[in-house]
Amino acid sequence: MTEATTDTSGLTLLGRPAALPESPEAAKLERVPNPHPGERYLVRFAAPEFTSLCPLTGQPDFAHLVIDYIPGDWLVESKSLKLYLSAFRNHGAFHEACTVAIARRLVAEIAPLWLRIGGYWYPRGGMPIDVFYATGPVPEGVWVPDQGVPPYRGRG
């Protein structure tokens, strides 16, 4: 069995110091070629410490994000994704806006065969808000496990 290699020659963030982007819009999402084109498999990113700001009060909001996607020709480079998600720390937007914006940006940048995101937001005012987005039904033949985030009970 030969090992697949990934061309990283066009990356500008990986392996170098990188400043936190000023905003999600300014953040650069980088991609690399899928080393297994034509193979259907799932990639999962979990961001259990995602933060953004309430657009009305400026108070911090916290979420556990789980992003699942089936790659097409591209993979998202993980350092650039981490910096992109970190750019929301000083960004004011409602939970729904953040969650769906992240999904749409990933779809625009890497054109996955399928993507879903679960935004499991911690409560403010005594009520957690969970936001889910998917590009469509799960394609046949791909194992997609449960996202593993329990209903709110001191989520952790």
N, C-alpha and C positions, 0 to 999 in steps of 0.2 A: 504494500500500500504506500503510495507516495503522499507526502505531506503537502498540503496546499500552502502557498505563500501569498502574502498580501502586499501590494505595492503601497508604500507609505511615502513615496518621494514628494508628493504634492502637499503634505501636511505642514502647517505653519505653527501649530501649538504644541504638538506632542514632542517631549524631550527638551523643552525650553521653558524658562519662566514665562508666565502669562498673567497679566493683570486681570482682575475681575471686570467684565464688561460693564459699561455704564447703564445699560438697559437691555432687556431681552431683544429688542429690535437691533441693537448694535452688536450683539453677540454673534460670533462666527461659528456656525455649525459646520464641521468638516466631515467628510465621508471618505471611505476607502472602498475599493472594489470588493465585492463578495468573493471570498476565496472558494466558495462552493456554489457557483451559479447553476441554476437548474435544480438544485437540491432544496427541498422544502423542510425548513427547520425553524425553531422559535428562538428568538433572542429576547432576554428579559433584563431590564434595568430596574432596580429598586432604589428609590431616593427617600429614605425614612425621615430625613430632616429637612425637607423642602420648606422654604419660608417665602412669604410675600407680605405685602402691606394691605390693610383694608383701605380702599380708595376714599372712604368718607372720614374715618377717624385717624388713619395713619398708624393704627395699632398693628402689631405683627400677627400674622396668621401662619399656622403650621399645618403641614400635611405629610402623609406618607404616600408617595407616588409609586405606582407600579406600571411600567411601560413594557408591553409585549409587542413584538413585531416579527413578521416573516419577511426576511430580506428578499428583495428583487436583485438588482445588479449592484446595490450599494449597502454598506453597513455604516452606521453613524460611529464616528470616532469618539470613544468614551470620555476623553479629557475635554473635548469641545462640548460634549453634552453636559458634563459636570459644570463647566463655566457658564453655559447657557442657562441651566437651571439656577445657578447661584445668582445670576443677573436679576432674578425676580425678587431678591431680598429687599431692594429699595424701590420696587415697582408696585404701584397701587392698582389693584384689580380685584374684582370679586372672584370667589373660588371657581365658579363656572367659567369665567373668562380665562383664568390662568390655565386650567386643565385643558380646555378645548384649544386654546392658542398653542400650547405645547404640542398637542397631537397634530394640528394643522401644519405647524412649522416642520415637524419631522416628516410628514407626508410630502410636503413641498420639496424638502431637501434630499430625501433618500428614496422616494417612490417605492415604499414597501409593497409587497403583495397583499399584506394585511397588517393592521395596527389597531391596538386598543390601549387605552390608558384608564387606570383607576386612580382617582384622586380621593384619598381618604383623609378628609380634613378634620382636625381636632376641634372640639367645641369652643365656641365663644358665645357667651350668653346662654350656656347650658345645652346647646344643640349642635352635634356634629353634622356636617354636610358632606355627603359622598357624591362625587361627580364621575360619571362613566361615559366614555366615548369609544366608538369602534368604527372602522371604515366599512364594515359589512359583516356578514356571517363568517365564522371560522372556516377556512378552506378544508376540504376533506383530506384525510391522511396526515394531519399534523397534530401532534400531541400538544395540547394547550392546557397546562395545569391551572388549578384555581390560583388566584392571586395571593392567597394565604394571609390576607389581612382580616382579622376577626371583626365582627360588629363591635361597635364602641363599648368597651368596658375598661376604660383606662388604657386604651390602645398602646401597645408597646412591643 
